[in-house]
Structure formats: C-alpha cells, structure tokens
Amino acid sequence: MSARAEDPGGPAPTGDPGDGALPVSEMIRRRLPELPRAERQVGRALLVRSPTIGLESSLRLAEIVGTSGPTVIRFVNRLGFATYAAFQSAWREELDARLVSPVDSYERYEPESDATRRVTRTVETALQTIRQTLEQLPPEELEAAIELLATRRRVLVFGGWFSHVLARHLVALLHGVRPGVELLEQPPGERSAALVDASKHDVAVVFDFRRYEQDTLVAARHLADRRARIVLVTDQWVSPIAGLASSVLIARTGPPGPLESLASATVLVEALVAAVVDRLGPEVRGRIEQLAEISATLIPNWQPPGGD
C-alpha cells in the first residue's frame, strides 16, 4: 500500500483537499463508528483534543490516549497510511492549511486588472465550489441535519466573525418555517443564557470556517456537555468542532484570496431550509399564513414576498 490511500477518503497532497479527497480529520470522523474501541479512542482524541497531539510520536500519542503504540499504528494503517510518518505528514499539511492567515492568502492571490474578467472568474469559481460541495455531501450527514432541524424543540444558531452572516440568514429563513429558532449573538455574554438552558431536546447549527475561533469551539463544548445535538457547517479543512457534531456538512470555499467565498455555504443553507419545509409539510403553510396576518397588522402597507 502506498503512503497515500487511493480511495476517496485519502488525504490530498496539498493544503487544499482536492476534488475527490477528504481531510484526514474528516476521514477519521466518518470512520470512527466502525473502528475497534481502542483505535476509536485514538481517533476521538485527534478530533476533540488539541490537534497538535497528532504531531507527537506514535508512542507519545499512545501514552496521551491511554493505549499502545501498535494500536496507533493499526489506526493509521486502517485510514490507508502505510506508515505513521505518512500519516503525520498529511496531518501536518492539514494543520498548516487551517492556520493560513489573511496575509498568506493575499500573497497567493492573483490580481486581475480587468473588472469584467474579475467578476467572471469570481462567479465561475463560486459555481465550481457549489458543484463540488453538493457532489461531496454524504446523504447520511444531510439526512441527519434535516431530521434534527425539523424535530428538535429549539434550534440555536451561531457562527464566527464572517460566518455569522450565514447564521443570520439561516435564522431568517427558519423563522418562517418553524418555531423555537434562536440566533446566538457573537459577544460571549449574549450566548451564556442560551448555553445554560440548552438540553438534549435542542439542536445547534454552528458555522465555523478556517482560522477557527476559540469562543465558537468553547460554546460548542458547552452544548455537547448539555447533550444538545450539533450540526456543523464548515469548510474543506474541517473545524475541530467536527468531533462533537452529529452531522458535519462541508461547504467548500474557493482558491486563495483576500476573502474566502461563502457562496457554497449560502446555497447549502437555503437547500437545508427547503428540505425542512418538505419534511414539515402542511404545517409550514399554516405558520406562513399566521405570520402574514400578524405582519399585516404591524407593518403599514405590508405585502407578502412577491407582491407588487
């Protein structure tokens, strides 16, 4: 067997996972349920603890996890790596990609002097990332997310510095579909009450993209401690919150640039809500009618979307 697995779960040879490749962390998360207990401990530690433990020697990693060196080797072999060194090389590339700074991204950006060409290239890139996102979404992850959004008592939604706009968009759409949807604002103090009240009856949709934010991870841990279910929307480098999530949906971003595109994540949000509408059925119509009646009394000259 070569150092890099030749199946779709194999890690990409660069910092950006290729069209048919998954990051090592996502390979681990998907295969976790089928692993023997001791190997599952290794995988879970890599997902939920500091990712730098994957840079330790195999014996040191085994000591941290509380297992044996041979177990660690069997674990990386099962992922498709011939050696522990090959696994570490792929893991290190993934960590380097996660830590790319805005300055680094700008240095790799290709400026365009023609505005029309810039717009065309941007749109074409967005369409490509949308197609790649949809092609690589595992049906079971999507189904789990839809079921949780349709059936849990409350839906708590939050994101990071840039991805919070996705959280707002999801909340605005879900308000017209079902009750119990709450946006958790960014200041940590604003989130505290919602985190304290969270329970196993709730689901949280968390948006976390590269240069993953510590306060987002901490909030997700509080939710997991209270047995709330988590749907994570992340990029192709995969947020560390994946180790806590019931469903992980990867929305690809584009090539390096001063700003990373959220186009595929936006489409994914809208597709999720459409699927929840389908799942809830006729009760959505009743809610929309009630919202229209109340809005007509609160807002002068209000008309439903699509009116003249």
Stockholm file with secondary structure:
# STOCKHOLM 1.0

chainA/1-308         MSARAEDPGGPAPTGDPGDGALPVSEMIRRRLPELPRAERQVGRALLVRSPTIGLESSLRLAEIVGTSGPTVIRFVNRLGFATYAAFQSAWREELDARLVSPVDSYERYEPESDATRRVTRTVETALQTIRQTLEQLPPEELEAAIELLATRRRVLVFGGWFSHVLARHLVALLHGVRPGVELLEQPPGERSAALVDASKHDVAVVFDFRRYEQDTLVAARHLADRRARIVLVTDQWVSPIAGLASSVLIARTGPPGPLESLASATVLVEALVAAVVDRLGPEVRGRIEQLAEISATLIPNWQPPGGD
#=GR chainA/1-308 SS CCSSCSSTTSCCSSSSCCTTCCCHHHHHHHHGGGSCHHHHHHHHHHHHSCGGGGGSCHHHHHHHHTSCHHHHHHHHHHHTCSSHHHHHHHHHHHHHHHTCCHHHHHHTCCCCSCHHHHHHHHHHHHHHHHHHHHHHCCHHHHHHHHHHHHHSSEEEEECCTTTHHHHHHHHHHHHTTCSCEEECCSSHHHHHHHHHHCCTTEEEEEEECSSCCHHHHHHHHHHHHTTCEEEEEECTTCCGGGGGCSEEEECCCCSSCSSCCCHHHHHHHHHHHHHHHHHHTHHHHHHHHHHHHHHHHHSTTCCCTTCC
#=GC SS_cons         CCSSCSSTTSCCSSSSCCTTCCCHHHHHHHHGGGSCHHHHHHHHHHHHSCGGGGGSCHHHHHHHHTSCHHHHHHHHHHHTCSSHHHHHHHHHHHHHHHTCCHHHHHHTCCCCSCHHHHHHHHHHHHHHHHHHHHHHCCHHHHHHHHHHHHHSSEEEEECCTTTHHHHHHHHHHHHTTCSCEEECCSSHHHHHHHHHHCCTTEEEEEEECSSCCHHHHHHHHHHHHTTCEEEEEECTTCCGGGGGCSEEEECCCCSSCSSCCCHHHHHHHHHHHHHHHHHHTHHHHHHHHHHHHHHHHHSTTCCCTTCC
//
